[in-house]
């Protein structure tokens, strides 16, 4: 069983920064893809960023140039550094882990609230 535990959310002023962390425990494969998603009130969950086991990254256009996803394989942890935060970044942020051989298993964190407000 794989469990993901997130941390790092909170209240920040516009223009500020936060770093989210998501640590995995259990049976973690060496080949996998981490992702971050977010869900604002009244909206559908949307993809934010992803990083493969090879280190390739991709970002949603809305966060490109402001957010950076990274991973520490030794710690089975993924990070999301968020800079130049805007009120529209306010959401619950979820980490996501995809792995598997033959079939893909998908795991989710419990979510962490990020509020950008003055």
Secondary structure by P-SEA (a helix, b strand, c coil): cbbbbbcbbbbbcccbbbbbbbbbccccccccccccccccccccccccccccccbbbbbcccccccbbbbbcccccbbbbbbcccccccccbbbbbbbccccbbbbbbccbbbbbbcc
